[in-house]
């Protein structure tokens, strides 16, 4: 559901573009497929707040921006 909120904030196509760009930057920076995937900013928010039950109620819009590489 965190990704769904991100989809809404980025108008769906933006999510895919940001995801791909973050992944490519990660590949260049970390030279590791696994690390590139783990460091995608959109996923970072999801990993960090996955266990917070009321996160969607307290979440600020564009929260994933603070995880930008």
C-alpha positions as CSV (number, residue, x, y, z in Angstrom):
1,X,0.0,0.0,0.0
2,X,3.0,2.3,0.4
3,X,3.8,1.8,-3.2
4,X,0.3,2.5,-4.2
5,X,0.5,5.9,-2.5
6,X,3.8,6.5,-4.3
7,X,2.1,5.6,-7.6
8,X,-0.6,8.2,-6.9
9,X,2.1,10.9,-6.1
10,X,4.1,10.2,-9.2
11,X,1.1,9.6,-11.6
12,X,2.0,5.9,-12.1
13,X,4.4,6.4,-15.1
14,X,6.6,8.6,-12.9
15,X,7.0,5.7,-10.4
16,X,8.4,3.5,-13.1
17,X,10.8,6.2,-14.4
18,X,12.1,7.0,-10.9
19,X,12.4,3.3,-10.1
20,X,14.5,2.7,-13.3
21,X,16.7,5.8,-12.8
22,X,17.4,5.0,-9.2
23,X,18.3,1.4,-10.1
24,X,20.7,2.5,-12.9
25,X,22.3,5.0,-10.5
26,X,22.6,2.3,-7.9
27,X,24.3,-0.1,-10.4
28,X,26.8,2.6,-11.3
29,X,27.4,3.6,-7.7
30,X,27.5,0.1,-6.0
31,X,28.4,-2.1,-8.9
32,X,26.0,-4.7,-7.4
33,X,22.5,-5.7,-8.7
34,X,21.4,-6.5,-5.2
35,X,22.6,-3.2,-3.6
36,X,21.2,-1.2,-6.6
37,X,17.8,-2.8,-6.0
38,X,17.9,-2.3,-2.2
39,X,18.8,1.4,-2.5
40,X,15.9,2.5,-4.7
41,X,14.4,5.4,-2.9
42,X,10.8,4.3,-3.4
43,X,11.6,0.9,-1.9
44,X,13.6,2.5,1.0
45,X,10.4,4.1,2.4
46,X,8.6,0.8,2.0
47,X,11.3,-1.1,3.8
48,X,11.6,1.4,6.6
49,X,7.9,1.6,7.4
50,X,6.7,-1.8,6.5
51,X,6.0,-2.8,10.1
52,X,4.4,0.5,11.2
53,X,0.7,-0.4,11.3
54,X,-0.7,3.2,11.1
55,X,2.0,4.5,8.7
56,X,-0.4,5.4,5.9
57,X,-2.4,7.6,8.3
58,X,0.6,9.5,9.5
59,X,2.6,9.5,6.2
60,X,3.6,12.8,4.7
61,X,3.3,13.1,0.9
62,X,6.5,12.6,-1.1
63,X,8.2,11.0,2.0
64,X,10.3,8.8,-0.4
65,X,12.2,12.0,-1.5
66,X,14.2,12.0,1.7
67,X,15.7,8.7,0.6
68,X,17.0,10.0,-2.7
69,X,20.6,8.8,-3.5
